[in-house]
Amino acid sequence: MSDSQPPTPDEQPSPVPSPQPGASVPPGAPVPPPHPYAAAAQSRSGLSTAALVLGSLGLLLGLGAIVVLAAVGGFAAAAVSGLAILVGLAGLVLGIVALVRKQPKGFSLSGIITGALAMVLGIALFGASLVVGVGQAMIQGSGGSESSSGSQENDGSGGASPSADASGPAGMQSGGVVFGKDLIPAETPALGSGETPVPSKVARDGKTADVLLYVDFRCPVCRIFEETNADLLQQVVQSGSATLEVHPLTFLDKVSAGTQYSSRAAGAFACTVQEDPKGAWPLYRSLLTAEVQPPENTGGLTDEQLIAQVERATGGASAALKSCITDQRFVPFAQAMNQYTLSTHVPNAVDPQLAVTGTPFAVVNGVPFTGAPNDAAAFRTFLTEQGVALPAQ
């Protein structure tokens, strides 16, 4: 047996009192263990930290969307900005929850603020990115190579063969046709295959305005613009108040059921410019009428039907003109000019960065018309603002 005896009640050790807050602990005195709930309370900052991290990440994604928009395109930037909205929202919600649970206020508020900023930035960029993406789709569509000369075989899919001769007709050195008072194309040398178009010279002397018009003969909105404003433009040109330079584009080959109608119509127009200059204007007007323009996603006129339309519009077609259309001589040229136009800036524009964003695209004295294609009053006002003398109504 042990000699030690249990202490008597009088000898029981007295409990060690917990030190009062702020009181010093005597040397050698036992220190009580930390309060278990105090340690837990001090460690509960996970939500506020997560809120700050998510809010900051959302803000970074929003800034990254700006870079993507400039480097890649609208729809890609929309995806990044959409992610920024979601991550920012998560940071905002977690910050509010952390604040309610009385977690560290600094982190919680930072998460709320950065999350909110990420959402605002993301929403703004999402809308802008969609607008840019739709504009890019209107120009290039689902097959940008369709409007490219030398990107694929000439099999009706919208591209010329790599070896195709893309030389142009006389009268279209700029890629377009300049009509003056007589409504006959201005004489210019032909553009060689692979040569860069030469911008037309403009006076900007206040006497004769220069009007640039980009159209696709398959574009229904171009037809609406033509029906609304072409008579006025014709009067202005015939009066000598302006010249009109027409550039046919071909990007709507993709809605021609594989027949390249936009390119073939533009090619037939180019053939007429070279072989029958006097017939170029009436043919241009006729190709943008409801009677001739085919609905989208249909094959459109065949080459033989285009020849028949040339004969109706101009009063006849020479053997050389018919052969030019049948051989599709200037189809590669039309596609090459489409590719060039959509990859460069508008020549002689006041804004050197101005680019064609769709058709119809009208530019007067270097300034683009931004009104509705079917608003005749707005177009008249725009011409007046650019110093174009208009005929009396």
ZIGI-V607550 format. One record per residue. N is the residue number from 0. NEAR is the number of other ideal C-beta (glycine too) atoms within 10 Angstrom. Layout:
N&NEAR ; N&NEAR
//
This chain:
0&3 ; 1&4 ; 2&4 ; 3&6 ; 4&7 ; 5&7 ; 6&9 ; 7&7 ; 8&6 ; 9&5 ; 10&8 ; 11&9 ; 12&6 ; 13&5 ; 14&7 ; 15&10 ; 16&9 ; 17&12 ; 18&13 ; 19&7 ; 20&5 ; 21&5 ; 22&9 ; 23&8 ; 24&11 ; 25&7 ; 26&5 ; 27&5 ; 28&11 ; 29&7 ; 30&9 ; 31&12 ; 32&8 ; 33&9 ; 34&10 ; 35&8 ; 36&8 ; 37&9 ; 38&10 ; 39&9 ; 40&12 ; 41&10 ; 42&8 ; 43&13 ; 44&16 ; 45&12 ; 46&22 ; 47&26 ; 48&17 ; 49&18 ; 50&30 ; 51&25 ; 52&18 ; 53&24 ; 54&29 ; 55&19 ; 56&19 ; 57&29 ; 58&24 ; 59&14 ; 60&23 ; 61&26 ; 62&14 ; 63&16 ; 64&27 ; 65&16 ; 66&11 ; 67&20 ; 68&21 ; 69&10 ; 70&9 ; 71&12 ; 72&16 ; 73&18 ; 74&16 ; 75&15 ; 76&25 ; 77&23 ; 78&15 ; 79&22 ; 80&27 ; 81&18 ; 82&19 ; 83&28 ; 84&21 ; 85&15 ; 86&24 ; 87&29 ; 88&18 ; 89&20 ; 90&30 ; 91&23 ; 92&16 ; 93&26 ; 94&28 ; 95&17 ; 96&16 ; 97&26 ; 98&19 ; 99&10 ; 100&12 ; 101&11 ; 102&21 ; 103&17 ; 104&11 ; 105&11 ; 106&23 ; 107&25 ; 108&17 ; 109&20 ; 110&32 ; 111&22 ; 112&17 ; 113&24 ; 114&28 ; 115&18 ; 116&19 ; 117&31 ; 118&22 ; 119&15 ; 120&21 ; 121&27 ; 122&16 ; 123&13 ; 124&25 ; 125&21 ; 126&12 ; 127&17 ; 128&25 ; 129&16 ; 130&12 ; 131&18 ; 132&18 ; 133&12 ; 134&14 ; 135&17 ; 136&15 ; 137&15 ; 138&19 ; 139&18 ; 140&16 ; 141&8 ; 142&16 ; 143&18 ; 144&13 ; 145&26 ; 146&31 ; 147&22 ; 148&25 ; 149&18 ; 150&18 ; 151&15 ; 152&11 ; 153&19 ; 154&10 ; 155&15 ; 156&17 ; 157&29 ; 158&25 ; 159&25 ; 160&14 ; 161&11 ; 162&8 ; 163&19 ; 164&14 ; 165&21 ; 166&16 ; 167&28 ; 168&25 ; 169&16 ; 170&23 ; 171&29 ; 172&21 ; 173&22 ; 174&26 ; 175&25 ; 176&26 ; 177&23 ; 178&24 ; 179&15 ; 180&13 ; 181&12 ; 182&17 ; 183&17 ; 184&24 ; 185&17 ; 186&10 ; 187&17 ; 188&12 ; 189&15 ; 190&23 ; 191&12 ; 192&15 ; 193&11 ; 194&14 ; 195&10 ; 196&19 ; 197&13 ; 198&15 ; 199&19 ; 200&9 ; 201&16 ; 202&11 ; 203&13 ; 204&7 ; 205&9 ; 206&11 ; 207&20 ; 208&23 ; 209&21 ; 210&23 ; 211&27 ; 212&25 ; 213&25 ; 214&25 ; 215&27 ; 216&28 ; 217&29 ; 218&25 ; 219&16 ; 220&16 ; 221&25 ; 222&21 ; 223&16 ; 224&25 ; 225&22 ; 226&15 ; 227&18 ; 228&24 ; 229&17 ; 230&12 ; 231&17 ; 232&21 ; 233&15 ; 234&13 ; 235&23 ; 236&22 ; 237&15 ; 238&14 ; 239&12 ; 240&19 ; 241&27 ; 242&20 ; 243&24 ; 244&24 ; 245&21 ; 246&24 ; 247&29 ; 248&31 ; 249&32 ; 250&29 ; 251&26 ; 252&31 ; 253&22 ; 254&20 ; 255&25 ; 256&15 ; 257&12 ; 258&19 ; 259&28 ; 260&27 ; 261&30 ; 262&35 ; 263&25 ; 264&30 ; 265&28 ; 266&27 ; 267&30 ; 268&25 ; 269&26 ; 270&29 ; 271&30 ; 272&25 ; 273&20 ; 274&22 ; 275&20 ; 276&19 ; 277&13 ; 278&23 ; 279&27 ; 280&23 ; 281&17 ; 282&24 ; 283&24 ; 284&16 ; 285&17 ; 286&25 ; 287&23 ; 288&14 ; 289&9 ; 290&7 ; 291&20 ; 292&21 ; 293&19 ; 294&9 ; 295&15 ; 296&9 ; 297&13 ; 298&13 ; 299&24 ; 300&21 ; 301&12 ; 302&17 ; 303&11 ; 304&12 ; 305&26 ; 306&20 ; 307&13 ; 308&21 ; 309&27 ; 310&15 ; 311&15 ; 312&20 ; 313&19 ; 314&11 ; 315&10 ; 316&26 ; 317&13 ; 318&8 ; 319&12 ; 320&21 ; 321&18 ; 322&14 ; 323&23 ; 324&27 ; 325&14 ; 326&12 ; 327&19 ; 328&20 ; 329&29 ; 330&28 ; 331&24 ; 332&26 ; 333&32 ; 334&31 ; 335&27 ; 336&27 ; 337&30 ; 338&24 ; 339&16 ; 340&25 ; 341&20 ; 342&13 ; 343&13 ; 344&13 ; 345&21 ; 346&20 ; 347&19 ; 348&16 ; 349&12 ; 350&12 ; 351&10 ; 352&7 ; 353&17 ; 354&16 ; 355&21 ; 356&14 ; 357&18 ; 358&24 ; 359&21 ; 360&22 ; 361&23 ; 362&23 ; 363&22 ; 364&22 ; 365&19 ; 366&15 ; 367&18 ; 368&21 ; 369&8 ; 370&14 ; 371&13 ; 372&22 ; 373&13 ; 374&15 ; 375&15 ; 376&9 ; 377&16 ; 378&21 ; 379&16 ; 380&13 ; 381&19 ; 382&24 ; 383&11 ; 384&11 ; 385&17 ; 386&14 ; 387&21 ; 388&15 ; 389&15 ; 390&10 ; 391&3 ; 392&5
//
